[in-house]
Amino acid sequence: IMIRKFLEYIDQKSFDPISSFIIKDELNTKIWDGFKMKENIREDLLKIANDFYDSTDLTAEIKDIILTGSLANYNWSERYSDYDLHVVIDFKEVGDDFDMIKKLTGYAKKLWTLEYEIELEGYEVELYIQDENEPHTSTGVYSVFNDEWNVKPNKKTFEPNEKEIKDKAEPIIIMVDDIEDKFDSLSLEDLKEKLDKVWDKIKISRKRGLEEGEFGVGNLVFKLLRRNGYIGKVIDMKRKLYVKQFS
């Protein structure tokens, strides 16, 4: 009963992004001529990816540069989509400690993002360094490097199950709002425990969703939480907690 009562106070705008999961009739015409990437977009993406990779000082050979995610598929959104641009290398050419390599490449991405906020045709460019042996479940993958599809998307009949997405997202939204409300009154230990717990829930939802496929409920919950700002809230509170422990 308490949870139901609490849910009445959840801002229903938090669920508005669910409508952005609806499949479009065609690929984004700002980027594509039919199934061919526009040459000016391709050239810009190649330059951005190469400049980013050069900034890392890694010497492993670039195997591919790929565009994946919604802008390489029919589920793109005018408001929420961005370029998921991946520089693909063989991590074994860098070293044996894959966990450390992932941390270092993640750090390189953060440094680049802090210094550069790049948009093409109104969409931000999000960069990643991906191991070529990493499984990739996306149903749309375009090789910007080779100017061809690695995985050509097929338009599917898909309608997001709004109730199921809401049911899985609501407990996380409640947890985040609760931590935010109590942030200044909780002890550092309690804050860390609560933030770690909600972050683990978000990661588990994402992992399960990707195992189910791009349109898996868990993945759509993750996208909802990213698009409605709740993942950003958790990241911001984790940063504030780090500063708070030295204050």
C-alpha positions in Angstrom: 0.0 0.0 0.0 2.8 2.4 0.9 4.5 1.7 -2.4 1.3 2.3 -4.4 0.8 5.5 -2.5 4.4 6.6 -3.2 4.0 5.8 -6.9 1.2 8.4 -7.1 3.9 11.0 -6.5 6.2 9.8 -9.3 6.3 12.4 -12.0 4.6 10.7 -14.9 6.9 12.7 -17.3 9.6 10.2 -16.2 7.9 7.7 -18.5 7.4 9.9 -21.5 10.6 8.6 -23.2 8.8 5.2 -23.6 7.1 6.7 -26.7 10.5 7.2 -28.3 11.0 3.4 -28.5 8.4 3.1 -31.3 9.8 1.9 -34.6 10.1 4.4 -37.5 9.3 3.7 -41.1 12.8 4.4 -42.4 16.4 5.1 -41.2 17.2 8.7 -40.2 17.4 10.7 -43.4 19.8 13.2 -41.9 22.4 10.4 -41.9 21.3 7.9 -44.6 20.5 7.9 -48.2 18.5 4.7 -48.2 20.9 2.2 -46.7 24.0 4.2 -47.6 25.6 6.6 -45.1 25.9 10.1 -46.4 29.5 10.8 -47.3 29.9 14.0 -45.3 28.6 12.2 -42.2 31.0 9.3 -42.8 34.0 11.5 -43.3 33.2 13.5 -40.1 32.7 10.3 -38.1 36.0 8.8 -39.3 37.9 11.9 -38.4 36.3 12.1 -34.9 37.0 8.4 -34.3 40.6 8.6 -35.4 41.3 11.8 -33.4 39.8 10.2 -30.3 41.9 7.1 -30.7 45.0 9.1 -31.3 44.4 10.9 -28.0 44.6 7.6 -26.1 48.2 6.9 -27.2 47.2 3.2 -27.8 49.2 1.6 -30.6 47.0 -1.4 -31.4 45.8 -1.5 -35.0 42.2 -0.3 -35.6 40.2 -3.2 -36.9 37.0 -1.3 -37.6 35.1 1.8 -36.8 31.4 1.1 -36.4 28.2 2.9 -35.9 25.6 1.0 -33.8 22.6 1.8 -31.7 19.4 3.6 -32.7 20.9 5.8 -35.4 21.9 2.6 -37.2 18.4 1.2 -36.9 14.7 2.0 -37.1 14.3 2.9 -33.5 16.0 6.2 -33.7 14.6 9.2 -31.8 14.8 12.9 -32.9 15.2 13.9 -29.2 17.2 11.1 -27.5 19.4 9.4 -30.1 23.1 9.9 -30.4 25.9 8.3 -32.5 27.2 5.2 -30.8 30.6 5.2 -32.5 33.0 2.3 -31.6 36.6 2.1 -32.4 37.3 -1.7 -32.6 40.7 -3.1 -31.7 42.1 -6.4 -30.4 42.7 -5.9 -26.7 45.3 -8.7 -26.8 47.5 -6.3 -28.8 47.4 -4.0 -25.7 47.9 -6.4 -22.9 46.6 -9.4 -20.9 44.7 -7.6 -18.2 41.4 -7.0 -20.0 39.8 -5.4 -16.9 42.5 -2.8 -16.7 42.3 -2.1 -20.4 38.6 -1.5 -20.1 39.1 0.9 -17.3 41.8 2.8 -19.2 39.7 3.0 -22.3 36.8 4.1 -20.3 38.9 6.8 -18.6 40.1 7.9 -22.1 36.5 8.3 -23.2 35.7 10.4 -20.1 38.6 12.7 -20.8 37.6 13.2 -24.4 34.0 13.8 -23.5 35.0 16.4 -20.9 37.1 18.3 -23.5 34.9 17.9 -26.6 31.1 18.0 -27.0 30.6 17.2 -30.6 27.3 17.2 -32.5 26.5 16.2 -36.1 23.1 17.0 -37.5 21.9 17.7 -33.9 23.0 14.4 -32.4 25.9 14.0 -29.9 28.8 11.7 -30.8 29.4 9.1 -28.1 32.8 7.3 -28.5 33.9 3.8 -27.2 36.8 1.5 -27.7 35.6 -2.0 -28.2 37.5 -5.3 -28.2 36.9 -7.1 -31.5 36.2 -10.3 -29.6 33.4 -8.7 -27.6 30.0 -10.1 -28.4 27.7 -7.5 -29.9 23.9 -8.2 -30.0 22.9 -5.0 -31.9 20.6 -5.6 -35.0 22.1 -2.7 -36.8 25.9 -2.3 -37.2 27.5 -0.1 -39.9 31.2 -0.2 -40.7 32.1 3.5 -41.1 35.6 2.2 -41.8 34.6 0.0 -44.8 31.4 2.0 -45.7 29.2 -1.1 -45.6 26.8 -2.9 -43.2 28.2 -5.5 -40.9 24.7 -6.2 -39.7 22.0 -4.7 -41.8 18.8 -3.8 -39.8 15.5 -5.2 -40.7 12.4 -3.3 -39.8 10.4 -5.2 -37.2 6.9 -4.8 -36.0 7.4 -3.8 -32.4 5.3 -2.0 -29.8 7.0 -1.3 -26.4 5.1 -2.9 -23.5 4.6 0.3 -21.5 3.3 -1.5 -18.4 6.1 -4.0 -18.2 8.8 -1.2 -18.7 7.1 0.9 -16.0 6.8 -2.0 -13.6 10.6 -2.7 -13.8 11.6 1.0 -13.9 9.5 2.2 -11.0 11.4 0.5 -8.1 14.7 2.0 -9.4 13.1 5.5 -9.8 11.8 5.2 -6.2 15.2 4.3 -4.9 16.9 7.1 -6.7 14.4 9.7 -5.6 14.7 8.4 -2.0 18.5 8.7 -2.0 18.3 12.2 -3.5 15.8 13.3 -0.8 18.0 12.0 2.0 21.4 12.8 0.5 22.3 15.4 3.1 21.0 13.5 6.1 22.5 10.0 5.4 25.9 8.9 6.7 28.6 8.3 4.1 28.4 4.6 4.6 24.6 4.5 4.1 24.9 6.7 1.0 27.5 4.5 -0.5 25.6 1.3 0.2 22.3 2.7 -1.3 24.0 4.1 -4.4 25.9 0.9 -5.0 22.7 -1.1 -4.6 20.7 1.0 -7.1 23.7 1.1 -9.5 23.9 -2.7 -9.4 20.2 -2.9 -10.2 20.7 -0.7 -13.2 23.6 -2.7 -14.5 21.8 -6.0 -14.0 18.8 -4.7 -15.9 21.1 -3.6 -18.7 22.9 -7.0 -18.8 19.7 -9.0 -18.8 18.2 -6.8 -21.5 21.2 -7.1 -23.8 21.0 -10.9 -23.4 17.3 -10.7 -24.5 18.2 -8.6 -27.5 18.1 -4.9 -28.4 14.4 -4.7 -27.7 14.6 -6.7 -24.4 12.6 -5.1 -21.6 15.8 -4.7 -19.4 17.5 -2.8 -22.2 14.5 -0.6 -22.7 14.4 0.1 -18.9 18.0 1.1 -19.1 17.3 3.4 -22.1 14.3 4.9 -20.2 16.4 5.7 -17.1 19.1 7.2 -19.3 16.6 9.3 -21.3 14.6 10.5 -18.3 17.8 11.6 -16.5 17.8 9.0 -13.7 21.1 7.4 -14.6 22.6 10.9 -14.7 21.2 11.5 -11.2 22.9 8.4 -9.8 26.3 9.3 -11.5 26.0 12.9 -10.1 25.3 11.6 -6.6 28.2 9.2 -6.8 30.5 12.2 -7.7 29.0 14.3 -4.9 29.6 11.4 -2.4 33.2 11.2 -3.4 33.7 14.9 -2.7 31.6 14.8 0.5 33.9 12.2 2.1 36.8 14.7 2.0 34.7 17.6 3.3 
